[in-house]
């Protein structure tokens, strides 16, 4: 999550340095992403219920890749396959 926020902020400031402006919709999405990251990294994360965790996950799914600032989620693919002959 830290890498996603770092990448999004880096892209945001690069666009600002080039164009001087980024639309408010993109900025609001970035603020929500930062808020979720801060919430999950804080001491309050232990109070998040399972239902709230699902809501946060759905919100993150909607945010990933929805804008040029926020990258798509990277999925880890398990390439090692083990077969058991039982």
DSSP file (Angstrom, degrees, kcal/mol; ACC not computed):
  #  RESIDUE AA STRUCTURE BP1 BP2  ACC     N-H-->O    O-->H-N    N-H-->O    O-->H-N    TCO  KAPPA ALPHA  PHI   PSI    X-CA   Y-CA   Z-CA
    1    1 A X     >        0   0    0      0, 0.0     4,-2.2     0, 0.0     5,-0.2   0.000 360.0 360.0 360.0 -37.8    0.0    0.0    0.0
    2    2 A X  H  >  +     0   0    0      1,-0.2     4,-2.6     2,-0.2     5,-0.2   0.893 360.0  51.6 -62.1 -38.8    2.9    2.4    0.8
    3    3 A X  H  > S+     0   0    0      2,-0.2     4,-2.6     1,-0.2    -1,-0.2   0.878 108.3  51.4 -65.6 -37.3    4.3    1.8   -2.7
    4    4 A X  H  > S+     0   0    0      2,-0.2     4,-2.5     1,-0.2    67,-0.3   0.931 112.6  44.9 -65.5 -45.5    0.9    2.6   -4.3
    5    5 A X  H  X S+     0   0    0     -4,-2.2     4,-2.7     2,-0.2     5,-0.2   0.910 113.4  50.8 -64.9 -42.5    0.6    5.9   -2.4
    6    6 A X  H  X S+     0   0    0     -4,-2.6     4,-2.5    -5,-0.2    -2,-0.2   0.934 112.1  46.7 -60.8 -46.0    4.2    6.8   -3.1
    7    7 A X  H  X S+     0   0    0     -4,-2.6     4,-2.5     2,-0.2    -2,-0.2   0.911 112.9  49.7 -62.0 -43.3    3.7    6.2   -6.9
    8    8 A X  H  X S+     0   0    0     -4,-2.5     4,-2.3     2,-0.2    -2,-0.2   0.915 113.1  45.7 -63.8 -43.4    0.5    8.1   -6.9
    9    9 A X  H  X S+     0   0    0     -4,-2.7     4,-2.5     2,-0.2     5,-0.2   0.891 111.8  52.2 -67.4 -38.7    2.0   11.1   -5.1
   10   10 A X  H  X S+     0   0    0     -4,-2.5     4,-2.0    -5,-0.2    -2,-0.2   0.927 111.8  46.2 -61.7 -44.9    5.1   11.0   -7.4
   11   11 A X  H  X S+     0   0    0     -4,-2.5     4,-2.3    58,-0.2    -2,-0.2   0.898 111.3  53.4 -63.6 -40.4    2.9   11.0  -10.5
   12   12 A X  H  X S+     0   0    0     -4,-2.3     4,-2.5     1,-0.2    -2,-0.2   0.938 111.2  43.7 -61.1 -48.4    0.8   13.9   -9.0
   13   13 A X  H  X S+     0   0    0     -4,-2.5     4,-2.2     1,-0.2    -1,-0.2   0.826 111.5  54.6 -71.4 -29.8    3.7   16.1   -8.3
   14   14 A X  H  X S+     0   0    0     -4,-2.0     4,-1.5    -5,-0.2    -1,-0.2   0.914 110.6  46.2 -65.3 -42.0    5.3   15.3  -11.7
   15   15 A X  H  X>S+     0   0    0     -4,-2.3     4,-3.4     2,-0.2     5,-0.9   0.908 112.3  51.2 -65.8 -41.5    2.0   16.4  -13.4
   16   16 A X  H  X5S+     0   0    0     -4,-2.5     4,-0.9     1,-0.2    -2,-0.2   0.902 109.3  49.8 -62.6 -39.9    1.9   19.5  -11.3
   17   17 A X  H  <5S+     0   0    0     -4,-2.2    -1,-0.2    -5,-0.2    -2,-0.2   0.815 120.3  37.0 -69.5 -27.9    5.4   20.5  -12.2
   18   18 A X  H  <5S+     0   0    0     -4,-1.5    -2,-0.2    -5,-0.1    -3,-0.2   0.922 135.6  16.1 -86.8 -51.6    4.7   20.0  -15.9
   19   19 A X  H  <5S-     0   0    0     -4,-3.4    -3,-0.2    -5,-0.2    -2,-0.1   0.744  85.4-136.5 -97.7 -27.6    1.1   21.3  -16.3
   20   20 A X  S  <<S+     0   0    0     -5,-0.9     2,-0.3    -4,-0.9    -4,-0.2   0.471  77.8  63.5  83.4   1.3    0.6   23.2  -13.1
   21   21 A X        -     0   0    0     -6,-0.4     2,-0.3     2,-0.0    -2,-0.1  -0.990  51.0-174.4-156.9 144.9   -2.9   21.7  -12.6
   22   22 A X        -     0   0    0     -2,-0.3     5,-0.1    -3,-0.1   -10,-0.0  -0.984  41.4-101.8-139.1 135.9   -4.7   18.4  -12.0
   23   23 A X     >  -     0   0    0     -2,-0.3     4,-1.7     1,-0.1     3,-0.4  -0.120  27.7-117.6 -61.6 154.5   -8.4   18.1  -12.0
   24   24 A X  H  > S+     0   0    0      1,-0.2     4,-2.8     2,-0.2     5,-0.2   0.810 109.7  62.0 -64.8 -32.4  -10.2   17.9   -8.6
   25   25 A X  H  > S+     0   0    0      1,-0.2     4,-1.9     2,-0.2    -1,-0.2   0.924 107.0  45.1 -60.7 -43.6  -11.7   14.5   -9.3
   26   26 A X  H  > S+     0   0    0     -3,-0.4     4,-2.0     2,-0.2    -1,-0.2   0.895 113.0  50.5 -65.7 -40.4   -8.2   13.0   -9.5
   27   27 A X  H  X S+     0   0    0     -4,-1.7     4,-2.3     1,-0.2    -2,-0.2   0.898 108.7  51.7 -66.0 -40.3   -7.1   14.9   -6.4
   28   28 A X  H  X S+     0   0    0     -4,-2.8     4,-2.2     2,-0.2    -1,-0.2   0.901 109.1  50.5 -63.2 -40.6  -10.1   13.7   -4.4
   29   29 A X  H  X S+     0   0    0     -4,-1.9     4,-2.3    -5,-0.2    -1,-0.2   0.903 110.3  50.3 -63.0 -40.2   -9.3   10.1   -5.3
   30   30 A X  H  X S+     0   0    0     -4,-2.0     4,-2.3     2,-0.2    -2,-0.2   0.898 109.1  51.0 -64.3 -40.8   -5.7   10.6   -4.2
   31   31 A X  H  X S+     0   0    0     -4,-2.3     4,-2.4     2,-0.2    -2,-0.2   0.896 110.0  49.7 -64.1 -40.6   -6.9   12.1   -0.9
   32   32 A X  H  X S+     0   0    0     -4,-2.2     4,-2.5     2,-0.2    -2,-0.2   0.909 110.2  51.1 -64.5 -41.7   -9.2    9.1   -0.3
   33   33 A X  H  X S+     0   0    0     -4,-2.3     4,-2.1     1,-0.2    -2,-0.2   0.919 111.7  46.5 -61.4 -43.8   -6.3    6.7   -1.1
   34   34 A X  H  X S+     0   0    0     -4,-2.3     4,-2.6     2,-0.2    -1,-0.2   0.893 111.2  52.8 -65.5 -39.7   -4.0    8.5    1.4
   35   35 A X  H  X S+     0   0    0     -4,-2.4     4,-2.6     2,-0.2    -2,-0.2   0.925 109.6  48.0 -61.2 -45.1   -6.8    8.5    4.0
   36   36 A X  H  X S+     0   0    0     -4,-2.5     4,-2.5     2,-0.2    -1,-0.2   0.913 112.0  49.7 -63.8 -41.7   -7.3    4.7    3.7
   37   37 A X  H  X S+     0   0    0     -4,-2.1     4,-1.8     1,-0.2    -2,-0.2   0.929 112.3  47.1 -62.9 -44.5   -3.6    4.1    3.9
   38   38 A X  H  X S+     0   0    0     -4,-2.6     4,-0.8     1,-0.2    -2,-0.2   0.889 112.2  51.2 -63.9 -38.9   -3.3    6.3    7.1
   39   39 A X  H >< S+     0   0    0     -4,-2.6     3,-0.6     1,-0.2     6,-0.2   0.921 112.1  45.6 -63.7 -44.6   -6.3    4.5    8.6
   40   40 A X  H 3< S+     0   0    0     -4,-2.5    -1,-0.2     1,-0.2    -2,-0.2   0.788 114.7  48.1 -71.9 -27.1   -4.9    1.1    8.0
   41   41 A X  H 3< S+     0   0    0     -4,-1.8    -1,-0.2    -5,-0.2    -2,-0.2   0.548  99.9  85.9 -88.5  -7.5   -1.4    2.0    9.3
   42   42 A X  S X< S-     0   0    0     -4,-0.8     3,-1.2    -3,-0.6     4,-0.2  -0.249  94.2-102.8 -87.6 176.6   -2.8    3.7   12.4
   43   43 A X  G >  S+     0   0    0      1,-0.2     3,-1.1     2,-0.1     4,-0.1   0.698 114.8  72.4 -69.5 -19.5   -3.6    2.2   15.8
   44   44 A X  G >  S+     0   0    0      1,-0.2     3,-2.0     2,-0.1     4,-0.3   0.632  72.6  85.6 -71.4 -13.0   -7.3    2.4   14.8
   45   45 A X  G X  S+     0   0    0     -3,-1.2     3,-1.2     1,-0.3    -1,-0.2   0.780  79.0  64.2 -62.2 -25.3   -6.9   -0.5   12.4
   46   46 A X  G <  S+     0   0    0     -3,-1.1    -1,-0.3     1,-0.2    -2,-0.1   0.681  98.1  56.3 -71.4 -15.3   -7.5   -3.0   15.2
   47   47 A X  G <  S+     0   0    0     -3,-2.0     2,-0.5    -4,-0.1    -1,-0.2   0.422  78.9 111.8 -94.5   0.7  -11.0   -1.6   15.6
   48   48 A X    <   -     0   0    0     -3,-1.2    -3,-0.0    -4,-0.3     2,-0.0  -0.634  61.5-141.9 -79.1 123.9  -12.0   -2.2   11.9
   49   49 A X     >  -     0   0    0     -2,-0.5     4,-2.1     1,-0.1     5,-0.1  -0.221  24.8-103.7 -78.2 173.0  -14.6   -5.0   11.7
   50   50 A X  H  > S+     0   0    0      2,-0.2     4,-1.9     1,-0.2     5,-0.1   0.890 122.5  50.1 -65.5 -39.8  -14.7   -7.6    9.0
   51   51 A X  H  > S+     0   0    0      2,-0.2     4,-1.9     1,-0.2    -1,-0.2   0.906 111.4  48.1 -64.9 -41.8  -17.6   -5.9    7.2
   52   52 A X  H  > S+     0   0    0      1,-0.2     4,-2.4     2,-0.2    -2,-0.2   0.856 108.3  55.5 -66.6 -34.6  -15.7   -2.5    7.3
   53   53 A X  H  X S+     0   0    0     -4,-2.1     4,-2.3     2,-0.2    -1,-0.2   0.895 106.8  50.0 -64.3 -39.8  -12.7   -4.3    6.0
   54   54 A X  H  X S+     0   0    0     -4,-1.9     4,-2.3     2,-0.2    -2,-0.2   0.887 109.9  50.9 -64.6 -39.0  -14.7   -5.6    3.0
   55   55 A X  H  X S+     0   0    0     -4,-1.9     4,-2.2     2,-0.2    -2,-0.2   0.913 110.5  48.7 -64.6 -42.6  -16.0   -2.1    2.4
   56   56 A X  H  X S+     0   0    0     -4,-2.4     4,-2.5     2,-0.2    -2,-0.2   0.909 110.6  51.3 -63.1 -41.9  -12.4   -0.7    2.4
   57   57 A X  H  X S+     0   0    0     -4,-2.3     4,-2.2     1,-0.2    -2,-0.2   0.897 109.9  49.2 -63.2 -40.9  -11.3   -3.4    0.0
   58   58 A X  H  X S+     0   0    0     -4,-2.3     4,-1.9     2,-0.2    -1,-0.2   0.895 110.6  50.9 -64.7 -39.4  -14.1   -2.6   -2.4
   59   59 A X  H  X S+     0   0    0     -4,-2.2     4,-1.7     1,-0.2    -2,-0.2   0.913 110.8  48.4 -64.2 -42.3  -13.2    1.1   -2.2
   60   60 A X  H  X S+     0   0    0     -4,-2.5     4,-2.6     1,-0.2    -2,-0.2   0.886 108.1  54.6 -65.0 -38.4   -9.6    0.3   -3.0
   61   61 A X  H  < S+     0   0    0     -4,-2.2    -1,-0.2     1,-0.2    -2,-0.2   0.889 109.3  48.1 -61.6 -38.9  -10.6   -1.9   -5.9
   62   62 A X  H  < S+     0   0    0     -4,-1.9    -1,-0.2     1,-0.2    -2,-0.2   0.839 113.7  47.8 -69.0 -32.9  -12.6    1.0   -7.3
   63   63 A X  H >< S+     0   0    0     -4,-1.7     3,-2.1    -5,-0.1     4,-0.4   0.878  86.7  96.2 -77.2 -38.9   -9.6    3.3   -6.9
   64   64 A X  T 3< S-     0   0    0     -4,-2.6     8,-0.2     1,-0.3     7,-0.1  -0.336 107.2  -6.8 -60.2 121.7   -6.9    1.1   -8.4
   65   65 A X  T 3  S+     0   0    0      5,-0.7    -1,-0.3     6,-0.6     7,-0.2   0.512  98.3 117.8  75.3   4.7   -6.4    2.1  -12.0
   66   66 A X  S <  S+     0   0    0     -3,-2.1     2,-0.3     5,-0.2    -2,-0.1   0.613  80.5  23.5 -78.8 -10.3   -9.3    4.5  -12.0
   67   67 A X  S    S-     0   0    0      3,-0.6    -2,-0.2    -4,-0.4     3,-0.2  -0.956  84.3-108.6-149.1 160.8   -7.0    7.4  -12.7
   68   68 A X  S    S+     0   0    0     -2,-0.3     3,-0.0     1,-0.2    -1,-0.0   0.701 116.5  57.0 -69.4 -15.8   -3.6    8.0  -14.3
   69   69 A X  S    S+     0   0    0      1,-0.1     2,-0.6   -58,-0.1   -58,-0.2   0.893  99.1  60.4 -78.2 -41.2   -2.3    8.9  -10.8
   70   70 A X  S    S-     0   0    0     -7,-0.2    -5,-0.7    -3,-0.2    -3,-0.6  -0.788  81.5-141.0 -97.6 117.6   -3.2    5.6   -9.1
   71   71 A X        -     0   0    0     -2,-0.6    -6,-0.6   -67,-0.3    -5,-0.2  -0.234  26.1 -94.3 -72.9 163.6   -1.6    2.5  -10.5
   72   72 A X        -     0   0    0     -8,-0.2     2,-0.2    -7,-0.2    -1,-0.1  -0.387  50.6 -92.6 -69.1 155.1   -3.3   -0.8  -11.0
   73   73 A X        -     0   0    0    -12,-0.1     2,-0.6    -2,-0.1    -1,-0.1  -0.462  36.2-129.3 -69.7 139.2   -2.9   -3.4   -8.2
   74   74 A X        -     0   0    0     -2,-0.2     2,-0.4    -3,-0.1    -1,-0.1  -0.813  19.8-151.5 -92.5 126.2    0.0   -5.8   -8.7
   75   75 A X        -     0   0    0     -2,-0.6     2,-0.6     2,-0.0     0, 0.0  -0.805   9.7-134.0 -98.3 138.0   -1.0   -9.4   -8.3
   76   76 A X        -     0   0    0     -2,-0.4     2,-0.5     2,-0.0    -2,-0.0  -0.805  19.5-154.3 -92.1 123.4    1.6  -11.9   -7.1
   77   77 A X        -     0   0    0     -2,-0.6     2,-0.9     2,-0.0     3,-0.1  -0.853  11.3-136.4-101.8 128.5    1.5  -15.0   -9.1
   78   78 A X        +     0   0    0     -2,-0.5    -2,-0.0     1,-0.2    -1,-0.0  -0.736  26.3 175.8 -83.2 107.7    2.6  -18.2   -7.6
   79   79 A X        +     0   0    0     -2,-0.9     2,-0.6     2,-0.0    -1,-0.2   0.605  51.4  91.7 -91.7 -12.1    4.7  -19.8  -10.3
   80   80 A X        -     0   0    0     -3,-0.1     2,-0.5     2,-0.0    -2,-0.0  -0.741  57.5-170.5 -88.1 122.7    5.9  -22.8   -8.3
   81   81 A X        -     0   0    0     -2,-0.6     2,-0.5     2,-0.0    -2,-0.0  -0.943   2.9-166.1-113.9 126.9    3.6  -25.7   -8.8
   82   82 A X        -     0   0    0     -2,-0.5     2,-0.5     2,-0.0    -2,-0.0  -0.944   2.4-163.3-113.8 133.2    4.0  -28.8   -6.6
   83   83 A X        -     0   0    0     -2,-0.5     2,-0.5     2,-0.0    -2,-0.0  -0.928   4.8-153.9-114.6 136.6    2.3  -32.0   -7.4
   84   84 A X        -     0   0    0     -2,-0.5     2,-1.1     1,-0.0    -2,-0.0  -0.914   9.0-146.2-109.0 136.5    1.9  -34.8   -5.0
   85   85 A X              0   0    0     -2,-0.5    -2,-0.0     1,-0.2    -1,-0.0  -0.617 360.0 360.0-100.7  74.4    1.6  -38.4   -6.3
   86   86 A X              0   0    0     -2,-1.1    -1,-0.2     0, 0.0     0, 0.0   0.394 360.0 360.0-114.0 360.0   -0.8  -39.8   -3.8
